[in-house]
Every structure is written in C-alpha cells, then in structure tokens.
Amino acid sequence: MHTAAWAESRGFDGRCIPKDTLAFLKVLEGRGYRKEILAAIVARNRRACPGAYMGLQDT
C-alpha cells in the first residue's frame, strides 16, 4: 500500500523530493520568507534517509 507508513522506513527519498525540498528552501531564504517548518522536515528526513541527500548541496 503506497500510503502506509512503517516505523522502519519513515521519510522520503528518491531522486526528486529531497532535491526539490532543498531547492525550495533556497528560494524561501532568497526571498526572506520563514522556512522553519520546511527546514525541520528536511532535517528529520536527513536522519531518516541520509542516502537521499548524497551529492546534493546543503542549504
């Protein structure tokens, strides 16, 4: 089931969502918007799926 969540595999990985969330954080920073919620989501996901961010530039 695609919408189910399992304790052993929380978070999002793949090629697009980690890259896109980091890019969106950069846009928010550049325009002066608050980004705390999205930054917290990315930080939590980095702990859950560290391999998803290999090769991506940090914000």
Secondary structure, 3 states (H helix, E strand, C coil): CCCCCCHHHCCCCCCCHHHHHHHHHHHHHHHCCCCHHHHHHHHHHHHHCHHHHCCCCCC
